[in-house]
């Protein structure tokens, strides 16, 4: 499964979300090698570039070509618990067991 972390410029913020998701996958007892995590800017995001797009909620409108069911809005990008809740929602949707 591929996750894309998206921010305006595709640099710091999206990379931070990517690192948080990687740590959360490990904490959930999952094999991180079974997931592909990437970060990108909003202009690089295409529907086929990931299964799910984690993005700060105010940037959702900047992704008009991405199907809504693939977008995972984050109300804040610095709170790891917000990322955990969003990640677990995706894992549950995909029937991926986690701790």
Secondary structure as a PSIPRED ss2 file (coil, helix, strand):
# PSIPRED VFORMAT (PSIPRED V4.0)

   1 X C   1.000  0.000  0.000
   2 X E   0.000  0.000  1.000
   3 X E   0.000  0.000  1.000
   4 X E   0.000  0.000  1.000
   5 X E   0.000  0.000  1.000
   6 X E   0.000  0.000  1.000
   7 X E   0.000  0.000  1.000
   8 X C   1.000  0.000  0.000
   9 X C   1.000  0.000  0.000
  10 X C   1.000  0.000  0.000
  11 X C   1.000  0.000  0.000
  12 X H   0.000  1.000  0.000
  13 X H   0.000  1.000  0.000
  14 X H   0.000  1.000  0.000
  15 X H   0.000  1.000  0.000
  16 X H   0.000  1.000  0.000
  17 X H   0.000  1.000  0.000
  18 X H   0.000  1.000  0.000
  19 X H   0.000  1.000  0.000
  20 X H   0.000  1.000  0.000
  21 X H   0.000  1.000  0.000
  22 X H   0.000  1.000  0.000
  23 X H   0.000  1.000  0.000
  24 X H   0.000  1.000  0.000
  25 X H   0.000  1.000  0.000
  26 X H   0.000  1.000  0.000
  27 X H   0.000  1.000  0.000
  28 X C   1.000  0.000  0.000
  29 X C   1.000  0.000  0.000
  30 X C   1.000  0.000  0.000
  31 X C   1.000  0.000  0.000
  32 X H   0.000  1.000  0.000
  33 X H   0.000  1.000  0.000
  34 X H   0.000  1.000  0.000
  35 X C   1.000  0.000  0.000
  36 X E   0.000  0.000  1.000
  37 X E   0.000  0.000  1.000
  38 X E   0.000  0.000  1.000
  39 X E   0.000  0.000  1.000
  40 X E   0.000  0.000  1.000
  41 X E   0.000  0.000  1.000
  42 X H   0.000  1.000  0.000
  43 X H   0.000  1.000  0.000
  44 X H   0.000  1.000  0.000
  45 X C   1.000  0.000  0.000
  46 X C   1.000  0.000  0.000
  47 X H   0.000  1.000  0.000
  48 X H   0.000  1.000  0.000
  49 X H   0.000  1.000  0.000
  50 X C   1.000  0.000  0.000
  51 X C   1.000  0.000  0.000
  52 X E   0.000  0.000  1.000
  53 X E   0.000  0.000  1.000
  54 X E   0.000  0.000  1.000
  55 X E   0.000  0.000  1.000
  56 X E   0.000  0.000  1.000
  57 X H   0.000  1.000  0.000
  58 X H   0.000  1.000  0.000
  59 X H   0.000  1.000  0.000
  60 X H   0.000  1.000  0.000
  61 X H   0.000  1.000  0.000
  62 X H   0.000  1.000  0.000
  63 X C   1.000  0.000  0.000
  64 X C   1.000  0.000  0.000
  65 X C   1.000  0.000  0.000
  66 X C   1.000  0.000  0.000
  67 X C   1.000  0.000  0.000
  68 X H   0.000  1.000  0.000
  69 X H   0.000  1.000  0.000
  70 X H   0.000  1.000  0.000
  71 X E   0.000  0.000  1.000
  72 X E   0.000  0.000  1.000
  73 X E   0.000  0.000  1.000
  74 X E   0.000  0.000  1.000
  75 X C   1.000  0.000  0.000
  76 X C   1.000  0.000  0.000
  77 X C   1.000  0.000  0.000
  78 X C   1.000  0.000  0.000
  79 X C   1.000  0.000  0.000
  80 X H   0.000  1.000  0.000
  81 X H   0.000  1.000  0.000
  82 X H   0.000  1.000  0.000
  83 X H   0.000  1.000  0.000
  84 X H   0.000  1.000  0.000
  85 X H   0.000  1.000  0.000
  86 X H   0.000  1.000  0.000
  87 X H   0.000  1.000  0.000
  88 X H   0.000  1.000  0.000
  89 X H   0.000  1.000  0.000
  90 X H   0.000  1.000  0.000
  91 X H   0.000  1.000  0.000
  92 X H   0.000  1.000  0.000
  93 X H   0.000  1.000  0.000
  94 X C   1.000  0.000  0.000
  95 X C   1.000  0.000  0.000
  96 X C   1.000  0.000  0.000
  97 X C   1.000  0.000  0.000
  98 X C   1.000  0.000  0.000
  99 X C   1.000  0.000  0.000
